[in-house]
Amino acid sequence: MPKKDVAVVTEKELPPIPKVYDAPERRISDYPEVYYLGGLCPRAVSPTILEVQTGEGIERTFEGLETKPNGYDPPIPAAKDEEKTSLPRRSKRRRLALVSAAVVLVVTLAAGLGGGLGSRRRTPQQTSADVLLPELFNSTTPLPRSNVKPNDWRGRSIYQIMTDRFSPSNTTTPCDATERRYCGGTWQGIINRLDYIQNMGFTAIWISPVAAQLNERTDEGEAYHGYWQQNIYALNPHFGSISDLQALSSALHARNMYLMIDIVVNHYGWAGNGSTVEYRKMYPFTDRDYFHRYCKITSQDYLSNQTAVEQCWLGDDTVSLPDVDTTNTFVRQTYNDWVRSLVSVFGVDGLRIDTVKHVEKSFWPSFKSAAGVYTLGEVFDGDMAYTCPYQEQLDGLLNYPLYYPLTRAFQDTNGDMTSLGAALTAIQNSCRDSTLLGTFSENHDIPRFLSQRNDRNVHMNVVIFTILAGGIPIIYQGQEQSFSGGNDPANREALWTSGYSTKSPLYTVIASVNQIRNHEVFASPEYLTAPTAVIYTDNHHIALRKGELISVYSNAGSNATASNFTLKNSGFQRNQPIIEVLTCRNSTTDAQGNLPVSVQEGRPQGSRLHRISVDEILG
């Protein structure tokens, strides 16, 4: 579809500031700081803590709440981590009464902050244990059915995993992404590294498609990514077995994390051009009549021919992608039965759906109903007028209409912050529910940000914007290690080359910002559905307010000089005490309630209203 210019929003047209909610006190347990206490000043951001020593240990309850807000249940770390991450237990009750209910965060980020094959790798040939024929769905013991509703995903933060490139089960060997071959990542490897993910504050993962792929090694590589399926009723043996995938699901749920599986409905994969396809190998659609007749999608089709987009084929003469005729009654029923069983057998909490715009819209309602879980569709188009209507069919979409202006705004110091703010506002007005959109700045289909602008401090702005700007944040594996691969396949690096460092600057920043968001999700139920208001823009900065949080971002770069400005639309009262979360320095709003922002020597700042404990009041 043709891209449309977004209107410039002037100061008078800015949406009203969301109310500052008075968050009620919560009775929370002795939960680990890593999941709740954002930034470096715990007392400034922690909710009311009431520790209760019982014969069974620390009571884990929430004061005044029969259920946790928005279905959010904070993650509990593995037992081996509890001793080193939990708050110390006490023998009597101790209450910290917090003064000033309103909370604000200002993150001013300009410059200056500062594949191998594992021993468990399987052969490409399928075994009976890996094949999920319809009758085996009935004989395989399903995991407990997910009770997660689409709205529950609002409070989650997703870590996107390319399964083959995340972690092998055991040993690792070199992986050259440019070769486009399997490197050995497995579901067991993910299990082994869940601490690495959870300690960044993520509460859900999205993994690659699990279906069996074409086995050939082509001139375009192997099907390590999972998008060249040939049998939806079989698992990819390179990744593991039925029991391995079930074990991953169970391990996530034991930590109260969600599992999202990537799936493909639009097409299958064939090593050859469209005229050579052997349809008998496309299980269970083993007849040509279940596929559209071969024709290639052209660049002009994307602008003016939606029928061709839906019925012609992706791919090329090396690897063609036979396009499934999803208008066929048998195809629709089979897909519905399959997805219902997939979700049941593996306890799936959500689905990321590939190439949604290449399937007619009428297919999706019954498919979504059969799945019964949150559906996140990929509509690879930056035009919100084209993309947003697909949310009438699915629960959420990847927010490509925000990705493009976000990238443009930060790619250089001349980036257009006003257009970014206009796009953010317009998306909220155009899409059915922008809080269910997936907000991202990198994934496996687009070049990494650092390949476009090699400034890690600007990159940090982009990453934190991704987490706090609204919607469901999605961070692609390797962002936390400042990977800089360009277009596919360079952006599909093996994560083990980083050593899974938990000390890298972005790993620690992501952990802190996820903590802050997780805290706000708990402290203010309204936070998740509050609109994101643009309250300030200039040539280099944009300030947003969502619920009780204010965030400020800069594209100025690592060599930026000092910058000072005032947020006049902050929503604060006059002379309110502010604490900078990242530096623990105190400041105050002025006599009009304006919030001064000062970026000195490119150092980031994070500010919120200072909360004072009874201990501090009584000395």
C-alpha positions in Angstrom: 0.0 0.0 0.0 1.2 3.5 -0.6 2.6 5.2 2.5 0.8 8.3 3.8 2.4 11.3 5.4 1.4 11.9 9.0 0.1 15.3 10.0 2.3 17.5 12.2 0.7 17.9 15.6 1.0 21.4 17.1 1.2 22.2 20.8 -2.5 23.2 20.9 -3.5 19.9 19.3 -1.7 17.7 21.9 -4.1 15.3 23.6 -5.0 16.0 27.2 -2.7 14.8 29.9 -4.0 11.6 31.5 -5.0 12.1 35.1 -2.5 11.4 37.8 -3.9 8.4 39.6 -3.7 8.0 43.3 -2.5 4.4 43.5 -3.8 2.6 46.6 -1.4 1.0 49.0 -0.7 -2.6 48.1 0.3 -5.4 50.5 3.0 -7.2 48.6 5.3 -10.0 49.6 9.0 -10.3 50.1 9.5 -10.3 46.3 12.9 -9.9 44.8 14.1 -6.4 44.1 15.1 -7.4 40.6 11.5 -7.6 39.5 10.0 -4.6 41.3 12.4 -1.9 42.3 13.2 0.2 39.3 16.3 2.2 38.9 18.9 2.8 41.6 16.7 4.4 44.3 14.4 1.6 45.5 12.5 3.7 48.1 11.5 6.2 45.4 9.7 3.6 43.4 8.8 0.6 45.5 5.2 0.0 46.5 4.2 -0.3 50.1 5.8 -3.4 51.6 4.3 -5.5 54.3 6.3 -8.5 55.2 4.6 -11.2 57.2 6.6 -14.0 58.8 4.7 -17.2 59.0 5.5 -20.8 59.8 5.7 -21.5 56.0 7.9 -18.4 55.3 7.0 -15.1 53.8 3.3 -14.6 53.1 2.7 -13.6 49.5 -0.5 -11.6 49.4 -1.8 -8.3 48.0 -3.6 -5.9 50.3 -7.1 -4.9 49.2 -7.1 -7.0 46.0 -8.9 -10.3 45.4 -7.0 -10.6 42.2 -3.9 -8.9 40.9 -4.5 -6.0 38.6 -5.0 -6.8 34.9 -4.1 -10.4 35.5 -0.5 -9.4 36.1 1.3 -11.8 38.4 4.9 -10.8 38.9 7.5 -13.5 38.2 8.9 -15.7 40.9 12.6 -16.6 40.3 14.0 -20.1 40.3 14.8 -21.4 43.8 18.5 -21.2 43.2 18.3 -17.4 42.7 16.0 -16.6 45.7 18.7 -16.4 48.2 20.8 -13.9 46.3 17.9 -11.7 45.0 15.3 -11.7 47.7 14.9 -8.9 50.3 16.0 -10.1 53.8 13.4 -11.7 55.9 12.4 -10.2 59.3 10.9 -11.7 62.4 8.1 -9.2 62.8 5.9 -7.0 60.6 7.3 -3.8 59.3 5.3 -1.3 57.3 6.7 1.4 55.1 4.1 4.1 54.8 4.6 6.0 51.6 3.8 9.7 51.2 2.8 11.2 47.8 0.8 8.7 45.7 1.6 10.2 42.3 4.7 8.8 40.5 6.6 10.0 37.6 9.6 8.8 35.7 11.7 11.0 33.4 14.3 9.2 31.4 16.3 11.9 29.6 18.6 9.9 27.3 20.8 12.0 25.1 24.4 11.0 24.9 27.1 9.8 27.2 25.9 6.6 28.8 28.2 5.2 28.2 26.8 -21.1 16.0 27.4 -24.2 17.0 25.7 -27.6 17.0 24.9 -28.9 20.5 25.3 -32.5 21.5 21.5 -32.8 21.5 21.1 -31.8 17.9 18.9 -34.1 16.0 19.1 -35.3 12.4 16.7 -33.7 10.0 14.8 -36.9 9.5 11.5 -37.1 11.4 10.9 -39.7 14.0 7.6 -41.0 15.3 8.1 -39.1 18.5 8.4 -35.8 16.7 5.4 -36.2 14.3 2.2 -34.7 15.6 -0.3 -36.3 13.3 -3.9 -35.5 14.2 -4.4 -38.7 16.0 -1.2 -38.1 18.1 -2.6 -34.9 19.3 -5.3 -36.9 21.0 -2.8 -39.4 22.5 -0.3 -36.8 23.6 -1.0 -35.6 27.1 -1.8 -31.9 26.8 -0.4 -29.3 29.2 -2.9 -27.4 31.4 -4.9 -25.1 29.2 -3.8 -21.5 29.3 -6.3 -19.3 31.0 -4.5 -16.2 29.8 -6.8 -13.7 28.1 -5.7 -11.3 25.4 -6.0 -8.3 27.8 -3.5 -10.1 30.2 -0.8 -9.5 27.7 -0.9 -5.8 28.2 1.2 -6.1 31.4 3.8 -8.4 29.8 7.2 -7.5 28.3 8.3 -9.9 25.5 11.7 -11.2 24.6 11.8 -12.3 21.0 13.9 -15.4 20.4 15.2 -16.8 17.2 15.4 -20.4 18.5 18.3 -21.6 16.3 20.4 -18.6 17.3 19.7 -18.3 21.0 21.2 -21.2 22.9 22.2 -24.8 22.1 21.4 -27.5 24.6 25.0 -28.1 25.5 28.2 -27.1 23.7 28.5 -24.3 21.1 30.5 -23.9 18.0 31.1 -21.0 15.6 28.0 -19.7 13.8 28.3 -17.6 10.6 25.0 -15.9 10.1 25.8 -15.2 6.5 25.8 -18.9 5.7 22.1 -19.2 6.6 22.5 -22.6 8.1 21.4 -24.3 11.3 23.7 -23.3 14.2 22.2 -25.5 16.9 19.8 -23.6 19.1 17.2 -25.7 20.9 14.2 -25.5 23.2 16.3 -27.1 25.9 18.9 -24.4 25.3 16.2 -21.8 26.0 15.3 -23.6 29.3 18.9 -23.4 30.3 19.0 -19.6 29.8 15.7 -18.6 31.4 17.4 -16.8 34.2 19.2 -14.7 31.7 15.9 -13.6 30.2 13.9 -13.3 33.4 16.6 -11.3 35.2 16.1 -8.6 32.5 12.6 -8.3 33.7 10.9 -10.0 30.8 7.6 -11.8 31.6 7.1 -13.6 28.2 9.0 -15.0 25.3 8.2 -15.3 21.6 10.0 -18.3 19.9 10.4 -19.2 16.2 7.9 -21.4 14.4 8.0 -25.0 15.6 6.7 -26.9 12.5 8.9 -29.2 10.5 10.6 -27.5 7.5 12.0 -28.4 4.2 15.2 -30.4 4.7 17.2 -29.3 1.7 20.2 -27.0 1.8 19.5 -24.4 -0.8 21.4 -21.6 -2.3 19.5 -19.4 0.1 20.5 -21.6 3.0 18.5 -23.8 5.3 15.2 -23.4 7.1 16.7 -22.5 10.5 14.3 -19.6 10.9 11.2 -21.7 10.7 9.3 -20.0 7.8 9.6 -22.7 5.2 7.3 -25.3 6.7 6.3 -28.6 5.0 4.4 -30.3 7.8 2.4 -28.4 10.5 1.7 -31.7 12.3 5.4 -32.3 12.9 8.0 -30.5 15.0 11.3 -29.2 13.7 13.7 -31.9 15.0 16.6 -29.5 15.0 14.9 -27.7 17.9 13.9 -30.7 19.9 11.1 -33.1 20.6 7.5 -33.0 21.9 8.7 -33.4 25.4 11.3 -30.7 25.0 8.7 -28.1 23.9 6.4 -29.1 26.6 9.2 -28.8 29.1 9.9 -25.3 27.9 6.2 -24.3 28.3 6.2 -25.8 31.8 9.4 -24.1 32.8 8.0 -20.7 31.7 4.8 -21.2 33.6 6.6 -22.3 36.7 8.1 -18.8 36.6 4.8 -17.2 35.8 6.0 -16.3 32.3 4.1 -16.6 29.1 4.9 -18.6 25.9 4.2 -17.1 22.5 4.8 -19.3 19.5 5.3 -18.0 16.0 3.1 -19.7 13.3 2.7 -19.5 9.6 -0.6 -19.9 7.9 -0.1 -18.2 4.5 2.4 -20.5 2.9 4.7 -23.6 2.8 8.2 -23.9 1.6 9.7 -25.6 -1.5 13.3 -25.9 -2.6 12.7 -24.9 -6.3 10.6 -22.7 -8.4 6.8 -22.7 -8.3 6.4 -25.0 -11.3 8.3 -27.9 -9.6 6.4 -28.2 -6.3 5.6 -31.7 -5.2 2.4 -31.0 -3.3 2.3 -34.5 -1.8 5.0 -33.3 0.6 2.9 -30.4 1.9 1.2 -32.1 4.8 -1.7 -32.1 5.5 -2.5 -30.1 2.3 -1.2 -32.8 0.0 -3.0 -31.8 -3.2 -2.5 -28.8 -5.6 -6.2 -27.8 -5.1 -5.3 -26.6 -1.6 -3.0 -24.0 -3.0 -3.4 -20.9 -5.2 -2.1 -21.3 -8.7 1.5 -20.0 -9.1 2.0 -16.3 -9.7 4.6 -13.9 -8.2 3.7 -10.9 -6.2 5.1 -7.7 -7.7 6.0 -4.5 -6.1 3.1 -2.8 -7.9 0.7 -5.3 -6.4 1.5 -4.0 -2.9 0.4 -0.6 -4.0 -2.8 -1.4 -5.8 -3.7 -5.1 -6.0 -4.7 -6.6 -2.6 -6.1 -9.7 -4.4 -2.6 -10.5 -5.8 -1.1 -9.9 -2.4 -3.4 -12.5 -0.9 -3.3 -15.1 -3.8 0.1 -14.9 -5.4 3.2 -16.3 -4.0 6.1 -15.0 -1.9 9.6 -16.4 -2.4 11.6 -16.8 -5.7 12.9 -19.4 -8.0 15.4 -20.8 -5.5 12.9 -21.2 -2.6 9.3 -20.7 -3.6 6.6 -20.4 -1.0 3.4 -22.2 -2.2 0.5 -20.0 -1.1 -2.2 -21.9 0.8 -5.8 -21.3 -0.5 -7.3 -20.3 2.9 -10.7 -19.8 1.3 -11.0 -23.6 0.9 -13.4 -25.1 3.5 -11.1 -28.1 4.2 -8.1 -25.8 4.7 -9.9 -23.5 7.1 -11.3 -26.4 9.2 -7.9 -28.1 9.3 -6.1 -25.0 10.4 -8.7 -24.4 13.1 -8.3 -27.9 14.4 -4.5 -27.7 14.2 -4.2 -24.4 16.1 -6.7 -25.6 18.8 -4.6 -28.7 19.3 -1.2 -26.8 19.2 -2.3 -24.5 21.9 -3.7 -27.3 24.0 -0.8 -29.8 23.7 1.9 -27.2 24.5 0.1 -24.9 26.9 0.6 -21.9 24.5 -0.4 -18.4 25.9 -0.2 -16.4 22.7 0.5 -16.7 18.9 2.6 -14.4 16.7 1.2 -14.9 13.2 3.4 -14.4 10.1 2.4 -12.7 6.8 -1.1 -11.8 8.0 -1.8 -9.3 5.1 -1.3 -12.2 2.6 -4.4 -14.0 3.9 -7.9 -12.7 3.3 -9.4 -11.0 6.4 -12.4 -13.3 6.5 -10.1 -16.2 7.4 -9.0 -14.8 10.8 -12.1 -14.6 13.0 -12.8 -18.4 13.2 -9.0 -19.1 13.4 -8.6 -16.7 16.3 -11.6 -18.2 18.0 -10.2 -21.7 17.6 -6.9 -20.6 19.1 -8.5 -19.1 22.1 -5.4 -17.1 23.0 -3.9 -13.7 22.3 -3.0 -13.3 18.6 -0.3 -10.9 17.4 -0.3 -10.4 13.7 2.5 -9.3 11.4 1.2 -6.8 8.9 4.5 -5.6 7.4 3.4 -2.1 6.3 3.9 1.3 7.9 0.6 2.8 6.7 -1.7 2.8 9.7 -4.7 3.2 7.4 -3.8 -0.1 5.8 -2.5 -1.9 8.9 -4.9 -0.9 11.7 -8.1 -2.5 10.2 -6.4 -5.9 10.7 -6.9 -5.4 14.4 -10.6 -5.9 13.8 -9.7 -9.5 13.0 -6.9 -10.2 15.5 -6.2 -9.1 19.0 -3.0 -7.2 18.3 -0.5 -6.3 15.6 3.2 -5.6 15.4 3.3 -1.8 15.4 5.1 -1.2 12.0 3.3 2.2 11.7 5.3 3.3 14.8 8.5 1.5 13.9 9.2 3.6 10.7 8.8 7.1 12.3 10.7 5.9 15.4 13.7 4.8 13.3 13.7 8.0 11.2 13.5 10.2 14.3 16.7 8.6 15.8 18.7 7.8 12.8 20.5 11.1 12.9 20.4 14.4 14.7 18.1 15.8 12.1 15.4 13.2 12.9 11.9 14.4 13.0 10.6 14.2 16.6 7.4 16.0 15.8 6.4 13.4 13.2 7.2 10.7 15.7 4.8 12.3 18.2 2.2 12.7 15.5 2.4 9.1 14.5 2.2 7.9 18.1 -1.0 10.0 18.6 -2.5 9.0 15.3 -2.0 5.3 15.9 -3.9 5.6 19.2 -6.8 7.2 17.3 -6.7 4.8 14.3 -6.2 1.3 15.7 -8.9 -0.4 17.7 -6.8 -0.8 20.8 -3.2 0.4 20.6 -2.4 -1.0 24.1 -2.5 -4.5 22.5 -0.1 -3.6 19.7 3.5 -5.0 19.9 6.0 -2.1 20.1 9.4 -3.0 18.7 12.5 -1.4 17.3 14.3 -4.5 16.0 13.4 -8.0 14.8 14.7 -10.7 12.5 13.3 -9.0 9.4 14.7 -5.5 9.7 18.3 -4.2 10.1 19.4 -3.6 13.7 19.5 0.0 14.7 23.2 0.1 15.3 23.8 -0.8 11.7 22.0 2.4 10.7 23.5 4.7 13.4 26.5 3.6 15.3 25.8 5.4 18.5 25.0 3.2 21.5 23.6 6.0 23.6 21.1 6.9 20.9 20.3 3.2 20.6 19.6 3.3 24.3 17.0 6.0 23.8 15.3 3.8 21.1 15.3 0.7 23.4 13.8 2.5 26.3 11.2 4.2 24.1 10.3 0.7 22.9 9.6 -0.3 26.5 7.8 2.8 27.9 6.0 4.4 24.9 2.9 2.2 25.2 1.7 -1.1 23.9 3.4 -4.4 24.6 7.2 -4.0 24.5 9.1 -6.5 22.4 12.9 -6.7 22.6 14.7 -8.9 20.0 17.5 -11.1 21.3 20.9 -9.4 20.9 19.6 -5.8 21.4 20.7 -6.1 25.0 24.2 -7.0 23.8 24.3 -4.1 21.2 24.4 -6.4 18.2 24.7 -4.4 15.0 23.9 -6.8 12.1 22.2 -5.2 9.1 19.7 -6.8 6.8 18.8 -10.5 6.9 20.8 -12.6 7.5 23.3 -10.4 9.3 20.7 -9.5 11.9 20.4 -13.1 13.0 23.6 -13.5 15.0 24.2 -16.3 17.4 23.6 -14.9 20.9 26.2 -17.1 22.5 28.9 -15.1 20.9 28.2 -12.5 23.5 28.8 -14.9 26.4 25.4 -14.0 27.7 26.8 -11.0 29.6 24.6 -9.6 32.3 27.0 -6.7 32.7 26.6 -5.1 29.3 25.2 -1.5 29.5 22.0 -2.3 27.7 21.3 -5.5 29.6 21.4 -3.6 32.9 19.4 -0.6 31.5 16.7 -3.0 30.0 16.5 -4.7 33.4 16.0 -1.4 35.2 13.4 -0.1 32.8 11.5 -3.3 32.7 11.5 -3.2 36.5 10.0 0.3 36.4 7.3 -0.7 33.9 6.5 -3.9 35.9 6.2 -1.8 39.0 3.8 0.6 37.4 1.7 -2.3 36.0 1.4 -3.4 39.6 1.0 -0.1 41.4 -1.5 1.5 39.0 -4.0 -0.8 37.2 -5.0 2.1 35.0 -1.4 2.5 33.6 -1.8 -0.2 31.0 -4.8 1.4 29.3 -3.8 5.0 29.9 -3.2 6.9 26.6 0.3 8.0 25.8 0.3 11.8 25.4 3.0 13.8 23.6 3.7 16.7 26.0 6.9 18.2 24.4 8.9 18.1 21.2 11.8 20.1 19.8 14.5 19.3 17.2 16.2 16.7 19.4 13.8 15.7 22.2 10.4 14.2 22.7 8.6 13.9 26.0 5.7 11.5 26.6 3.3 10.9 29.5 1.6 7.5 30.0 -0.4 7.2 33.2 1.9 8.3 36.0 5.1 8.1 33.9 6.9 10.8 32.0 9.7 9.9 29.7 12.0 12.2 27.7 14.2 11.0 24.8 16.9 12.6 22.7 18.5 11.9 19.3 21.4 14.3 19.9 24.1 11.7 20.1 27.1 10.9 22.2 28.8 14.2 21.5 25.8 16.4 22.5 26.4 19.5 24.5 24.3 20.4 27.6 20.6 20.9 27.0 18.0 22.4 29.4 14.3 22.8 28.9 11.1 22.8 30.9 8.1 20.6 30.7 5.1 22.9 31.2 2.5 20.2 30.6 3.8 17.7 33.2 0.6 17.4 35.3 2.5 17.9 38.6 1.6 20.2 41.4 3.8 23.1 42.4 6.9 22.6 44.5 6.7 18.8 44.5 9.8 16.9 45.4 11.4 14.9 42.6 14.0 12.3 42.8 16.2 11.3 39.8 16.0 7.6 39.8 19.2 6.9 37.9 21.3 9.3 40.0 19.3 9.5 43.2 19.6 13.3 43.2 16.7 15.4 44.5 15.0 18.3 42.7 11.6 20.1 42.9 9.0 21.3 40.5 8.7 25.0 40.2 6.0 27.3 41.6 3.8 26.5 38.5 4.4 22.8 38.7 6.7 22.8 35.7 9.3 20.1 35.5 12.8 21.3 34.6 14.8 18.9 32.5 18.6 19.3 32.4 20.8 17.1 30.2 24.4 17.7 31.4 27.3 16.1 29.7 25.0 13.7 28.0 24.2 11.9 31.3 20.7 10.2 31.4 18.3 11.2 34.1 15.2 9.5 35.5 12.9 11.4 37.9 9.8 10.7 39.8 8.0 12.1 42.9 10.0 11.3 46.0 8.4 8.9 48.3 9.2 9.1 52.0 9.1 6.2 54.5 8.0 6.3 58.1 11.7 5.5 59.0 12.8 8.7 57.2 10.1 10.8 58.9 10.9 9.5 62.4 14.7 9.5 61.8 
